[in-house]
Amino acid sequence: MSATIVTFPEGAVTGEATVVQVAGDVVVLDATPFHPVDHTWPDQPGDDGLLHAGGENARVVEAVMAATDASGSLFVGEDIPVKRGTEGWTWLVGHRLDRPAPAWLAPAAVVHAEVDAVRRGGLSRGHTACHLASLALDLALADLWRKDPGPDALGNPDFEGRANQTSRIHEDGAVDEYRLGKSLRKAGFDTEGFAATLADRQQRINAQLAAWVAAGSASRVVTDGPTIIDRRRWECDLPEGTASIPCGGTHVHALSEFAAITVELDLPDPQLLVMTTTATPR
């Protein structure tokens, strides 16, 4: 068995494929347009949709990461016991159904895979908006660093990389949480100054996002190869330069797909920043 070929990086939502393995309610295809949730960093949910052939349909409730060991045993999602790249393991996309796989979804069967394109579009907008918001956040907080934390994708101090602890993408938006604890202060970030100027920082971020949306820049996913295990990154040709961020998710083709992107910043306690990003489609 070979690693699953994936076509979602280029924006595909349909495709023909052959069933290569079935385990209960999980179906593995040789190729798929479905984007799976990453079990190690589950920021973007897995696609849902349909598998169908010969008038039969099966509902995919979530695409997930899967892997087989040297003996061919299949492991799914959080049950995968090894890191990517471990010798002897093959990496796959599993299609979790709403019921055990029917008899027509057997190995060697040829099926048509169809992603819910409306939901995919919302998740793609949410993910692109999330990256743009993080870059705008880094820029808006740049003057609060007393030491150099290292650069982000646009060369600004990388608050996102230093402080982000969770990121959750949803349709047309995202919620990110940042830890503002002792380690960040020791790294040179002025947390007290940030708290005192929260409203101003939010205004700066939203002004920057409005300018980027108005520019309508090209956006894309660049891959090192065709399989689920090959590295992927998001790139966007912003006026300040091309941003390139390692990313396994899906994205819009241009910022002209947005009418607006806005954020709200909240400090529910002194050591936690919550940034809520909202994307409005054009």
PyMOL commands that set and color helices and strands:
alter all, ss='L'
color gray80, all
select helices_A, chain A and resi 8-10+77-79+117-140+142-144+159-163+182-186+191-196+198-215+255-257
alter helices_A, ss='H'
color red, helices_A
select strands_A, chain A and resi 5-6+14-23+26-29+31-32+49-53+56-68+74-76+90-97+110-115+164-170+173-179+219-223+232-238+241-246+258-269+272-281
alter strands_A, ss='S'
color yellow, strands_A
deselect
rebuild
show_as cartoon
